[in-house]
């Protein structure tokens, strides 16, 4: 095995990944996105090095949560004024700012250190399926949902083999 790649620019080259969240569970996909942002899938991974990849997330508005989290989960922030604690339910936040829901979940999965914001800057989130980075994508994790209904071959004869 060759050791020539080492810490060269080829080893640190950033790859673009696309992740489709339609029908995916937020708690299952957020750690996987965080691993790509940190570069844990690379042989040169170092916790102190900023060697992660770009991740383009599509269909953020169609992400799912399990159980009663859609009604019970709250996003809290403080305005800085006395009595300024604000709470936004998950379903309202998903309807108005789906990018913030994904960013908050992935941010919680990243290490709390100085390069966290640099890693999050490589996370590009889009509420729909359209994005301007199609030419950059090298690896795509766009798969049909596991619970998608089976195709009815009797209804559409063009689908028959």
HELIX and SHEET records of a PDB file:
HELIX    1   1 UNK A   26  UNK A   38  1                                  13    
HELIX    2   2 UNK A   60  UNK A   62  5                                   3    
HELIX    3   3 UNK A   69  UNK A   72  1                                   4    
HELIX    4   4 UNK A   90  UNK A   96  1                                   7    
HELIX    5   5 UNK A   98  UNK A  109  1                                  12    
HELIX    6   6 UNK A  116  UNK A  121  1                                   6    
HELIX    7   7 UNK A  157  UNK A  159  5                                   3    
SHEET    1   A 4 UNK A 123  UNK A 125  0                                        
SHEET    2   A 4 UNK A  54  UNK A  58  1                                        
SHEET    3   A 4 UNK A  16  UNK A  20  1                                        
SHEET    4   A 4 UNK A 139  UNK A 141  1                                        
SHEET    1   B 2 UNK A  74  UNK A  78  0                                        
SHEET    2   B 2 UNK A  85  UNK A  89 -1                                        
END                                                                             
